[in-house]
Amino acid sequence: MATVRGCDFPDDLYYNVENNVWARLEQNGSITVGMTIYGCALAGEIVSCMPKKPGKVIEQNKSVATIESGKWVGPVKAPVGGEIIAVNEELDADPGLMNRDPYVQGWVVRMTPAQWQNECGELISGPATAEAFEAKMAAEGFAGCGD
């Protein structure tokens, strides 16, 4: 796992650094999508998550959900295009799961990717993750997670 300025980035995920979202390729070929811990830290305490409905086809970099915090309302963007097949209903009752556990319990949607092999190459994974997020945090003047 990469840790940058106190923010963890699991090695098994694919990241869209610009949009602060991640994708995990599941064994059945679907992907799970969520916000990075860095994105959650920037947003502050998340108070609402309104995902698009299952069956909705979303293009890459378009919104799969709208989240609201005390200081921000904005989209969770799809790291790759595809069809939403499930939403994390636990976020209805406890949207703060996104802040507390963004990579496991705080996932946002599951999708069937339309062109995973073509689009995943635009995402960052493995050793390049730490360098990419360090550069983004430095450019944005981010002190660190937990600060």
N, C-alpha and C positions, 0 to 999 in steps of 0.2 A: 504494500500500500504506500502510495506517495503521500507525504504530508508537507503542505506548503503554508507557512505562516499560521500554523495551528489548525489548518483545514485538511481533512482527510479525503483522499481520492482513491477508492478501491481499484486494484489493478485489472479486475475482470470486466470493467465497464468501458464503454466508448463515449467520449465526451465531445459535445459541441461547446467549445470554450467560449465563443462569442455570446452564445445564448444561455450559458450556465445550466445546461441540461445534459443528462446522461441517458444511455440506452444499454440494457443488458440483453444479450442474445440468449434466449431460453432454448432448452433442448428440443422443443417442438417447433422451433423456427420463428416463434413469435418474439417480440421484444417488449421489455418492460421499460417505461420511461419515467423519469423524475427530474427534479431540480437538484443541482449540486449543493453541497453544504455551503459553498461560497455564495451561490445565488440566494439561498435561504438566509444567510447572514446579512446580505445586502438588503433583503426585503424586510427583515425584522420579524417579529412574531406573527406568523401567518394565522389569520382569523377566519379565512374562508377559501375554499377551493371549489370551483365550478367547472368540472370537466365537460367536454363535449360528450354526446351520447354514443354508446356502442352502435356500430354500423356506419358511423360518419367516416368518410374518407378525407384524410388530411394530407396536404402537400408538405414536403420537407420545409422546415423553418416557418410553418404556419402554426397557429395556436391549437393545442389539444385541450387546454384548460385556461381559465382565468383565476388568478389568485389575488387575494387581498390581504394586506397587513395594515398595521396602524399607520404606515407612512407610504404605502405603495399599492397600486392596483395594476396588474399587468399579466401578460401571457406566459404560459409555459409552452415553449415552441417545440415542435416535433423535430428530433435529431435526424430522422429520415421520414419519408412519406409512407403512408399506408392506411389501413382501416383500423379504427378503434374497435377492439373486441371485448374490453373490460375496463371498468373504472374502479378505483380504490374507494369503496363505499365507506370505509372506516374514517376517511377524511371528512365526511359529512359531520360526524359527531365530534371528531378531534383533529381539526386541521393542523394543530401544532405538532402532529406526528412528523410533518415535513421538516420542521426545525430540529426535532429531537432525534429522528432516525431517517434521514432523507434517502438512504440507499436500500433499506429493507422494508420497514413498515410504512414509510412515507412516500412510496411510489405513487404516481398519479394515474397513468393509464397503461394498458397493454394493447399492443397493436400487431397486426399482421403486416410486416413491411412489404411494400410493393416492389422495391428494387434494392434490397439489402446489399447485394454484392457490388452494385454500382455506387450507392450512396454512403456506405460505411467507410469508404476510403477518404471521405471528407471529414471524418471524425478522428479524434486523437485517442490513442490508448497506449498502455505500457509506459516505458521510460520517458516518452515525450510529454506525458501529462504534467509532471512537476514543472518542467521548464515553461510550458505554455501558460499554466496558471500563475506562475511566479511573474512572468512578463505582464500578464493582464492585471494582476494585483498591483504591481509596481506602477503601471500606467494609470491605474484608477486611484492610487493613493490609499489602498486598503491596508490597514494596520494588521489585521489578522482575525481569525475566528476566535470567539470568546473574549475579544477585547471590547 
